Amino acid sequence: MTREDFLTRWTARCNELERLGAQVHGAKLCREVLADFEAVMTSEDEALLGLEAAADRSGYSKDHLRRLHHQGKLPARRDGRRLFFRVGDLPRKPIRFDSKPILGYDPIADARRVATQA
């Protein structure tokens, strides 16, 4: 099931229930929505991406993904010389929010810092 199928199905169900003024069992409805959502996630995880797209999606470089595959840490399907990765198998590069950007060396600021410490 795709995202579009999911939205179409549940929009239609919502409109139908609203039109009929239906009173539904909340837990049963939630279980059905969650089952469909799980089907959407599973189908998205099964999608295959080429090396370039996999690198964009994961945040790692193409060389790093290729290295992980050769080390046996990341499964991939080979089609000739091309590698295809399952979306569900791709690692995610952690995002660093609190790190300072690395700036070039500033000799004047360094000299001031050294002078104040002496």
N, CA, C and O atoms as a GROMACS GRO file, in nm:
protein
  472
    1MET      N    1   0.084  -0.117   0.000
    1MET     CA    2   0.000   0.000   0.000
    1MET      C    3   0.089   0.124   0.000
    1MET      O    4   0.188   0.132   0.074
    2THR      N    5   0.055   0.220  -0.082
    2THR     CA    6   0.132   0.343  -0.090
    2THR      C    7   0.067   0.450  -0.002
    2THR      O    8  -0.043   0.432   0.050
    3ARG      N    9   0.138   0.561   0.013
    3ARG     CA   10   0.083   0.672   0.091
    3ARG      C   11  -0.047   0.723   0.029
    3ARG      O   12  -0.143   0.755   0.099
    4GLU      N   13  -0.048   0.731  -0.103
    4GLU     CA   14  -0.167   0.780  -0.172
    4GLU      C   15  -0.286   0.686  -0.150
    4GLU      O   16  -0.398   0.732  -0.127
    5ASP      N   17  -0.261   0.554  -0.156
    5ASP     CA   18  -0.367   0.456  -0.130
    5ASP      C   19  -0.420   0.472   0.011
    5ASP      O   20  -0.541   0.468   0.034
    6PHE      N   21  -0.330   0.491   0.106
    6PHE     CA   22  -0.367   0.508   0.246
    6PHE      C   23  -0.457   0.630   0.262
    6PHE      O   24  -0.563   0.622   0.324
    7LEU      N   25  -0.414   0.743   0.207
    7LEU     CA   26  -0.493   0.866   0.220
    7LEU      C   27  -0.629   0.854   0.150
    7LEU      O   28  -0.730   0.898   0.203
    8THR      N   29  -0.630   0.795   0.033
    8THR     CA   30  -0.755   0.779  -0.041
    8THR      C   31  -0.852   0.691   0.036
    8THR      O   32  -0.970   0.723   0.049
    9ARG      N   33  -0.801   0.579   0.087
    9ARG     CA   34  -0.888   0.485   0.158
    9ARG      C   35  -0.947   0.548   0.283
    9ARG      O   36  -1.068   0.539   0.307
   10TRP      N   37  -0.862   0.613   0.364
   10TRP     CA   38  -0.912   0.665   0.491
   10TRP      C   39  -0.990   0.795   0.476
   10TRP      O   40  -1.071   0.827   0.563
   11THR      N   41  -0.967   0.870   0.370
   11THR     CA   42  -1.051   0.986   0.343
   11THR      C   43  -1.191   0.941   0.304
   11THR      O   44  -1.291   0.998   0.349
   12ALA      N   45  -1.198   0.838   0.221
   12ALA     CA   46  -1.328   0.784   0.181
   12ALA      C   47  -1.402   0.725   0.300
   12ALA      O   48  -1.523   0.745   0.315
   13ARG      N   49  -1.329   0.652   0.387
   13ARG     CA   50  -1.394   0.594   0.506
   13ARG      C   51  -1.445   0.704   0.598
   13ARG      O   52  -1.554   0.693   0.653
   14CYS      N   53  -1.366   0.810   0.615
   14CYS     CA   54  -1.406   0.921   0.700
   14CYS      C   55  -1.532   0.987   0.647
   14CYS      O   56  -1.626   1.014   0.722
   15ASN      N   57  -1.534   1.012   0.516
   15ASN     CA   58  -1.653   1.073   0.455
   15ASN      C   59  -1.776   0.985   0.469
   15ASN      O   60  -1.886   1.034   0.494
   16GLU      N   61  -1.757   0.853   0.452
   16GLU     CA   62  -1.869   0.760   0.465
   16GLU      C   63  -1.923   0.758   0.607
   16GLU      O   64  -2.045   0.763   0.628
   17LEU      N   65  -1.835   0.750   0.705
   17LEU     CA   66  -1.879   0.746   0.844
   17LEU      C   67  -1.947   0.877   0.884
   17LEU      O   68  -2.044   0.877   0.959
   18GLU      N   69  -1.896   0.988   0.833
   18GLU     CA   70  -1.956   1.117   0.863
   18GLU      C   71  -2.096   1.129   0.799
   18GLU      O   72  -2.190   1.177   0.861
   19ARG      N   73  -2.106   1.082   0.674
   19ARG     CA   74  -2.234   1.088   0.602
   19ARG      C   75  -2.341   1.004   0.672
   19ARG      O   76  -2.457   1.044   0.679
   20LEU      N   77  -2.300   0.888   0.723
   20LEU     CA   78  -2.396   0.799   0.788
   20LEU      C   79  -2.420   0.836   0.934
   20LEU      O   80  -2.512   0.785   0.997
   21GLY      N   81  -2.336   0.923   0.988
   21GLY     CA   82  -2.348   0.958   1.130
   21GLY      C   83  -2.316   0.838   1.218
   21GLY      O   84  -2.378   0.818   1.322
   22ALA      N   85  -2.220   0.759   1.175
   22ALA     CA   86  -2.190   0.633   1.242
   22ALA      C   87  -2.119   0.654   1.375
   22ALA      O   88  -2.036   0.743   1.391
   23GLN      N   89  -2.155   0.571   1.468
   23GLN     CA   90  -2.086   0.561   1.596
   23GLN      C   91  -2.000   0.435   1.587
   23GLN      O   92  -2.053   0.326   1.566
   24VAL      N   93  -1.867   0.449   1.602
   24VAL     CA   94  -1.778   0.335   1.582
   24VAL      C   95  -1.705   0.302   1.711
   24VAL      O   96  -1.693   0.384   1.802
   25HIS      N   97  -1.656   0.178   1.715
   25HIS     CA   98  -1.573   0.133   1.826
   25HIS      C   99  -1.431   0.186   1.800
   25HIS      O  100  -1.365   0.143   1.706
   26GLY      N  101  -1.385   0.278   1.884
   26GLY     CA  102  -1.259   0.348   1.862
   26GLY      C  103  -1.138   0.257   1.853
   26GLY      O  104  -1.053   0.277   1.767
   27ALA      N  105  -1.130   0.157   1.940
   27ALA     CA  106  -1.014   0.068   1.940
   27ALA      C  107  -1.006  -0.013   1.811
   27ALA      O  108  -0.897  -0.032   1.757
   28LYS      N  109  -1.120  -0.060   1.761
   28LYS     CA  110  -1.120  -0.137   1.636
   28LYS      C  111  -1.077  -0.049   1.519
   28LYS      O  112  -1.000  -0.092   1.433
   29LEU      N  113  -1.127   0.074   1.516
   29LEU     CA  114  -1.091   0.166   1.409
   29LEU      C  115  -0.941   0.197   1.414
   29LEU      O  116  -0.874   0.199   1.311
   30CYS      N  117  -0.890   0.222   1.533
   30CYS     CA  118  -0.746   0.250   1.548
   30CYS      C  119  -0.661   0.132   1.503
   30CYS      O  120  -0.559   0.152   1.438
   31ARG      N  121  -0.703   0.010   1.538
   31ARG     CA  122  -0.627  -0.108   1.495
   31ARG      C  123  -0.623  -0.118   1.342
   31ARG      O  124  -0.520  -0.153   1.284
   32GLU      N  125  -0.735  -0.087   1.278
   32GLU     CA  126  -0.740  -0.095   1.132
   32GLU      C  127  -0.651   0.012   1.068
   32GLU      O  128  -0.581  -0.016   0.970
   33VAL      N  129  -0.654   0.134   1.122
   33VAL     CA  130  -0.569   0.242   1.070
   33VAL      C  131  -0.422   0.205   1.090
   33VAL      O  132  -0.341   0.222   0.999
   34LEU      N  133  -0.388   0.154   1.207
   34LEU     CA  134  -0.249   0.117   1.235
   34LEU      C  135  -0.202   0.003   1.146
   34LEU      O  136  -0.086   0.002   1.104
   35ALA      N  137  -0.288  -0.092   1.117
   35ALA     CA  138  -0.251  -0.202   1.028
   35ALA      C  139  -0.222  -0.150   0.887
   35ALA      O  140  -0.126  -0.193   0.823
   36ASP      N  141  -0.305  -0.058   0.840
   36ASP     CA  142  -0.280   0.001   0.708
   36ASP      C  143  -0.153   0.085   0.708
   36ASP      O  144  -0.077   0.083   0.611
   37PHE      N  145  -0.129   0.158   0.816
   37PHE     CA  146  -0.008   0.239   0.825
   37PHE      C  147   0.116   0.149   0.826
   37PHE      O  148   0.218   0.183   0.766
   38GLU      N  149   0.108   0.037   0.894
   38GLU     CA  150   0.219  -0.059   0.896
   38GLU      C  151   0.245  -0.113   0.755
   38GLU      O  152   0.360  -0.133   0.717
   39ALA      N  153   0.139  -0.136   0.678
   39ALA     CA  154   0.156  -0.181   0.540
   39ALA      C  155   0.224  -0.075   0.455
   39ALA      O  156   0.306  -0.108   0.369
   40VAL      N  157   0.193   0.052   0.479
   40VAL     CA  158   0.258   0.162   0.406
   40VAL      C  159   0.406   0.165   0.439
   40VAL      O  160   0.490   0.174   0.350
   41MET      N  161   0.439   0.157   0.568
   41MET     CA  162   0.579   0.161   0.609
   41MET      C  163   0.657   0.042   0.555
   41MET      O  164   0.772   0.058   0.513
   42THR      N  165   0.597  -0.075   0.556
   42THR     CA  166   0.665  -0.194   0.504
   42THR      C  167   0.692  -0.181   0.355
   42THR      O  168   0.801  -0.216   0.309
   43SER      N  169   0.595  -0.130   0.280
   43SER     CA  170   0.617  -0.117   0.136
   43SER      C  171   0.723  -0.012   0.106
   43SER      O  172   0.799  -0.027   0.010
   44GLU      N  173   0.731   0.095   0.186
   44GLU     CA  174   0.834   0.196   0.166
   44GLU      C  175   0.972   0.141   0.202
   44GLU      O  176   1.071   0.174   0.136
   45ASP      N  177   0.980   0.058   0.306
   45ASP     CA  178   1.108  -0.001   0.346
   45ASP      C  179   1.159  -0.099   0.242
   45ASP      O  180   1.280  -0.119   0.231
   46GLU      N  181   1.071  -0.160   0.166
   46GLU     CA  182   1.111  -0.258   0.066
   46GLU      C  183   1.161  -0.195  -0.064
   46GLU      O  184   1.217  -0.264  -0.149
   47ALA      N  185   1.141  -0.065  -0.081
   47ALA     CA  186   1.182   0.002  -0.205
   47ALA      C  187   1.334  -0.003  -0.219
   47ALA      O  188   1.407   0.008  -0.120
   48LEU      N  189   1.381  -0.020  -0.342
   48LEU     CA  190   1.524  -0.024  -0.370
   48LEU      C  191   1.572   0.110  -0.423
   48LEU      O  192   1.507   0.173  -0.507
   49LEU      N  193   1.687   0.153  -0.373
   49LEU     CA  194   1.748   0.278  -0.417
   49LEU      C  195   1.886   0.251  -0.473
   49LEU      O  196   1.959   0.165  -0.422
   50GLY      N  197   1.922   0.324  -0.578
   50GLY     CA  198   2.058   0.316  -0.630
   50GLY      C  199   2.155   0.381  -0.532
   50GLY      O  200   2.114   0.442  -0.434
   51LEU      N  201   2.283   0.366  -0.560
   51LEU     CA  202   2.386   0.415  -0.469
   51LEU      C  203   2.375   0.565  -0.445
   51LEU      O  204   2.385   0.611  -0.331
   52GLU      N  205   2.353   0.642  -0.550
   52GLU     CA  206   2.342   0.788  -0.537
   52GLU      C  207   2.224   0.828  -0.450
   52GLU      O  208   2.238   0.910  -0.359
   53ALA      N  209   2.107   0.770  -0.477
   53ALA     CA  210   1.987   0.800  -0.399
   53ALA      C  211   2.001   0.752  -0.256
   53ALA      O  212   1.954   0.817  -0.163
   54ALA      N  213   2.065   0.636  -0.237
   54ALA     CA  214   2.086   0.583  -0.102
   54ALA      C  215   2.177   0.675  -0.022
   54ALA      O  216   2.156   0.694   0.098
   55ALA      N  217   2.278   0.731  -0.087
   55ALA     CA  218   2.368   0.823  -0.018
   55ALA      C  219   2.293   0.949   0.023
   55ALA      O  220   2.311   0.999   0.134
   56ASP      N  221   2.208   1.001  -0.064
   56ASP     CA  222   2.129   1.119  -0.031
   56ASP      C  223   2.034   1.091   0.085
   56ASP      O  224   2.018   1.173   0.176
   57ARG      N  225   1.972   0.976   0.082
   57ARG     CA  226   1.872   0.940   0.185
   57ARG      C  227   1.935   0.916   0.321
   57ARG      O  228   1.879   0.954   0.423
   58SER      N  229   2.052   0.851   0.322
   58SER     CA  230   2.114   0.814   0.449
   58SER      C  231   2.199   0.925   0.509
   58SER      O  232   2.215   0.931   0.631
   59GLY      N  233   2.253   1.012   0.425
   59GLY     CA  234   2.343   1.116   0.475
   59GLY      C  235   2.489   1.076   0.469
   59GLY      O  236   2.577   1.158   0.495
   60TYR      N  237   2.516   0.951   0.435
   60TYR     CA  238   2.654   0.903   0.421
   60TYR      C  239   2.697   0.914   0.275
   60TYR      O  240   2.614   0.922   0.185
   61SER      N  241   2.827   0.916   0.254
   61SER     CA  242   2.878   0.926   0.118
   61SER      C  243   2.862   0.793   0.044
   61SER      O  244   2.842   0.688   0.106
   62LYS      N  245   2.871   0.799  -0.088
   62LYS     CA  246   2.862   0.677  -0.169
   62LYS      C  247   2.976   0.582  -0.134
   62LYS      O  248   2.956   0.461  -0.127
   63ASP      N  249   3.096   0.637  -0.112
   63ASP     CA  250   3.211   0.553  -0.077
   63ASP      C  251   3.189   0.480   0.055
   63ASP      O  252   3.225   0.363   0.068
   64HIS      N  253   3.131   0.550   0.152
   64HIS     CA  254   3.107   0.486   0.282
   64HIS      C  255   3.005   0.373   0.270
   64HIS      O  256   3.024   0.266   0.328
   65LEU      N  257   2.898   0.395   0.195
   65LEU     CA  258   2.798   0.289   0.175
   65LEU      C  259   2.859   0.170   0.102
   65LEU      O  260   2.832   0.055   0.136
   66ARG      N  261   2.940   0.199   0.001
   66ARG     CA  262   3.007   0.092  -0.073
   66ARG      C  263   3.100   0.014   0.021
   66ARG      O  264   3.106  -0.109   0.013
   67ARG      N  265   3.171   0.084   0.108
   67ARG     CA  266   3.262   0.020   0.204
   67ARG      C  267   3.184  -0.068   0.302
   67ARG      O  268   3.226  -0.180   0.332
   68LEU      N  269   3.071  -0.018   0.352
   68LEU     CA  270   2.988  -0.098   0.443
   68LEU      C  271   2.939  -0.225   0.375
   68LEU      O  272   2.932  -0.330   0.438
   69HIS      N  273   2.904  -0.215   0.248
   69HIS     CA  274   2.859  -0.333   0.175
   69HIS      C  275   2.972  -0.434   0.159
   69HIS      O  276   2.952  -0.554   0.180
   70HIS      N  277   3.090  -0.388   0.123
   70HIS     CA  278   3.203  -0.479   0.105
   70HIS      C  279   3.245  -0.544   0.236
   70HIS      O  280   3.298  -0.655   0.236
   71GLN      N  281   3.223  -0.477   0.349
   71GLN     CA  282   3.256  -0.533   0.480
   71GLN      C  283   3.146  -0.628   0.528
   71GLN      O  284   3.162  -0.694   0.631
   72GLY      N  285   3.036  -0.635   0.455
   72GLY     CA  286   2.927  -0.725   0.493
   72GLY      C  287   2.834  -0.665   0.597
   72GLY      O  288   2.752  -0.738   0.654
   73LYS      N  289   2.845  -0.536   0.625
   73LYS     CA  290   2.762  -0.471   0.726
   73LYS      C  291   2.633  -0.415   0.669
   73LYS      O  292   2.541  -0.382   0.745
   74LEU      N  293   2.625  -0.403   0.537
   74LEU     CA  294   2.507  -0.346   0.472
   74LEU      C  295   2.470  -0.430   0.351
   74LEU      O  296   2.545  -0.434   0.253
   75PRO      N  297   2.356  -0.499   0.356
   75PRO     CA  298   2.318  -0.582   0.241
   75PRO      C  299   2.276  -0.495   0.122
   75PRO      O  300   2.218  -0.388   0.139
   76ALA      N  301   2.306  -0.543   0.004
   76ALA     CA  302   2.270  -0.473  -0.119
   76ALA      C  303   2.252  -0.576  -0.230
   76ALA      O  304   2.308  -0.685  -0.225
   77ARG      N  305   2.173  -0.539  -0.328
   77ARG     CA  306   2.155  -0.622  -0.446
   77ARG      C  307   2.244  -0.566  -0.556
   77ARG      O  308   2.248  -0.445  -0.578
   78ARG      N  309   2.313  -0.653  -0.624
   78ARG     CA  310   2.402  -0.610  -0.731
   78ARG      C  311   2.337  -0.641  -0.865
   78ARG      O  312   2.289  -0.752  -0.888
   79ASP      N  313   2.337  -0.542  -0.953
   79ASP     CA  314   2.287  -0.559  -1.089
   79ASP      C  315   2.400  -0.513  -1.181
   79ASP      O  316   2.413  -0.394  -1.212
   80GLY      N  317   2.479  -0.608  -1.224
   80GLY     CA  318   2.599  -0.574  -1.299
   80GLY      C  319   2.699  -0.511  -1.204
   80GLY      O  320   2.739  -0.572  -1.106
   81ARG      N  321   2.738  -0.388  -1.233
   81ARG     CA  322   2.830  -0.317  -1.145
   81ARG      C  323   2.758  -0.225  -1.047
   81ARG      O  324   2.821  -0.166  -0.959
   82ARG      N  325   2.626  -0.212  -1.062
   82ARG     CA  326   2.550  -0.119  -0.980
   82ARG      C  327   2.499  -0.186  -0.852
   82ARG      O  328   2.464  -0.304  -0.853
   83LEU      N  329   2.497  -0.110  -0.744
   83LEU     CA  330   2.444  -0.156  -0.616
   83LEU      C  331   2.308  -0.094  -0.590
   83LEU      O  332   2.287   0.024  -0.618
   84PHE      N  333   2.217  -0.173  -0.536
   84PHE     CA  334   2.085  -0.124  -0.497
   84PHE      C  335   2.062  -0.162  -0.352
   84PHE      O  336   2.081  -0.277  -0.313
   85PHE      N  337   2.021  -0.064  -0.272
   85PHE     CA  338   2.002  -0.083  -0.129
   85PHE      C  339   1.854  -0.074  -0.096
   85PHE      O  340   1.780   0.007  -0.154
   86ARG      N  341   1.810  -0.159  -0.002
   86ARG     CA  342   1.674  -0.152   0.048
   86ARG      C  343   1.665  -0.034   0.144
   86ARG      O  344   1.752  -0.017   0.229
   87VAL      N  345   1.562   0.047   0.132
   87VAL     CA  346   1.547   0.166   0.215
   87VAL      C  347   1.548   0.130   0.364
   87VAL      O  348   1.606   0.202   0.445
   88GLY      N  349   1.485   0.019   0.400
   88GLY     CA  350   1.480  -0.022   0.540
   88GLY      C  351   1.614  -0.063   0.597
   88GLY      O  352   1.630  -0.065   0.719
   89ASP      N  353   1.712  -0.096   0.512
   89ASP     CA  354   1.844  -0.138   0.559
   89ASP      C  355   1.943  -0.022   0.573
   89ASP      O  356   2.048  -0.038   0.635
   90LEU      N  357   1.910   0.094   0.517
   90LEU     CA  358   2.006   0.205   0.515
   90LEU      C  359   2.030   0.261   0.655
   90LEU      O  360   1.936   0.281   0.732
   91PRO      N  361   2.157   0.287   0.688
   91PRO     CA  362   2.186   0.352   0.817
   91PRO      C  363   2.151   0.500   0.806
   91PRO      O  364   2.148   0.556   0.697
   92ARG      N  365   2.126   0.562   0.918
   92ARG     CA  366   2.099   0.706   0.923
   92ARG      C  367   2.216   0.775   0.989
   92ARG      O  368   2.257   0.737   1.098
   93LYS      N  369   2.268   0.876   0.925
   93LYS     CA  370   2.377   0.953   0.982
   93LYS      C  371   2.319   1.045   1.089
   93LYS      O  372   2.224   1.118   1.062
   94PRO      N  373   2.375   1.041   1.210
   94PRO     CA  374   2.321   1.127   1.316
   94PRO      C  375   2.341   1.274   1.283
   94PRO      O  376   2.442   1.314   1.226
   95ILE      N  377   2.243   1.354   1.320
   95ILE     CA  378   2.250   1.498   1.296
   95ILE      C  379   2.306   1.563   1.421
   95ILE      O  380   2.258   1.538   1.532
   96ARG      N  381   2.406   1.647   1.404
   96ARG     CA  382   2.468   1.715   1.517
   96ARG      C  383   2.417   1.859   1.519
   96ARG      O  384   2.438   1.936   1.425
   97PHE      N  385   2.350   1.894   1.629
   97PHE     CA  386   2.294   2.027   1.640
   97PHE      C  387   2.382   2.122   1.721
   97PHE      O  388   2.384   2.242   1.695
   98ASP      N  389   2.454   2.069   1.818
   98ASP     CA  390   2.525   2.155   1.911
   98ASP      C  391   2.672   2.177   1.878
   98ASP      O  392   2.744   2.238   1.958
   99SER      N  393   2.719   2.130   1.767
   99SER     CA  394   2.859   2.149   1.735
   99SER      C  395   2.880   2.286   1.672
   99SER      O  396   2.795   2.336   1.599
  100LYS      N  397   2.996   2.345   1.702
  100LYS     CA  398   3.030   2.475   1.646
  100LYS      C  399   3.089   2.455   1.507
  100LYS      O  400   3.160   2.357   1.483
  101PRO      N  401   3.061   2.546   1.416
  101PRO     CA  402   3.123   2.532   1.285
  101PRO      C  403   3.274   2.556   1.296
  101PRO      O  404   3.320   2.642   1.371
  102ILE      N  405   3.350   2.480   1.220
  102ILE     CA  406   3.494   2.493   1.222
  102ILE      C  407   3.532   2.609   1.131
  102ILE      O  408   3.507   2.608   1.011
  103LEU      N  409   3.592   2.708   1.192
  103LEU     CA  410   3.634   2.824   1.116
  103LEU      C  411   3.783   2.815   1.090
  103LEU      O  412   3.853   2.735   1.153
  104GLY      N  413   3.832   2.896   1.000
  104GLY     CA  414   3.975   2.899   0.972
  104GLY      C  415   4.053   2.953   1.092
  104GLY      O  416   3.996   3.018   1.180
  105TYR      N  417   4.179   2.926   1.095
  105TYR     CA  418   4.265   2.971   1.203
  105TYR      C  419   4.280   3.123   1.198
  105TYR      O  420   4.310   3.180   1.093
  106ASP      N  421   4.258   3.186   1.313
  106ASP     CA  422   4.270   3.332   1.324
  106ASP      C  423   4.390   3.362   1.414
  106ASP      O  424   4.379   3.353   1.536
  107PRO      N  425   4.504   3.399   1.356
  107PRO     CA  426   4.624   3.421   1.436
  107PRO      C  427   4.613   3.539   1.531
  107PRO      O  428   4.674   3.538   1.638
  108ILE      N  429   4.536   3.642   1.495
  108ILE     CA  430   4.523   3.759   1.583
  108ILE      C  431   4.444   3.722   1.709
  108ILE      O  432   4.484   3.759   1.820
  109ALA      N  433   4.334   3.649   1.692
  109ALA     CA  434   4.256   3.607   1.808
  109ALA      C  435   4.336   3.512   1.894
  109ALA      O  436   4.327   3.517   2.017
  110ASP      N  437   4.415   3.426   1.832
  110ASP     CA  438   4.499   3.333   1.908
  110ASP      C  439   4.605   3.410   1.987
  110ASP      O  440   4.632   3.376   2.102
  111ALA      N  441   4.665   3.512   1.927
  111ALA     CA  442   4.766   3.592   1.996
  111ALA      C  443   4.704   3.665   2.114
  111ALA      O  444   4.767   3.674   2.220
  112ARG      N  445   4.583   3.717   2.099
  112ARG     CA  446   4.515   3.784   2.210
  112ARG      C  447   4.486   3.687   2.324
  112ARG      O  448   4.503   3.720   2.441
  113ARG      N  449   4.442   3.565   2.288
  113ARG     CA  450   4.413   3.465   2.390
  113ARG      C  451   4.539   3.426   2.466
  113ARG      O  452   4.534   3.412   2.589
  114VAL      N  453   4.650   3.409   2.397
  114VAL     CA  454   4.777   3.374   2.461
  114VAL      C  455   4.824   3.490   2.548
  114VAL      O  456   4.876   3.466   2.658
  115ALA      N  457   4.808   3.613   2.502
  115ALA     CA  458   4.854   3.730   2.579
  115ALA      C  459   4.776   3.746   2.708
  115ALA      O  460   4.832   3.790   2.808
  116THR      N  461   4.646   3.712   2.707
  116THR     CA  462   4.567   3.728   2.829
  116THR      C  463   4.596   3.617   2.929
  116THR      O  464   4.570   3.634   3.048
  117GLN      N  465   4.648   3.505   2.884
  117GLN     CA  466   4.679   3.394   2.975
  117GLN      C  467   4.813   3.413   3.043
  117GLN      O  468   4.837   3.353   3.148
  118ALA      N  469   4.900   3.494   2.988
  118ALA     CA  470   5.036   3.510   3.043
  118ALA      C  471   5.042   3.601   3.159
  118ALA      O  472   5.150   3.624   3.215
   0.00000   0.00000   0.00000
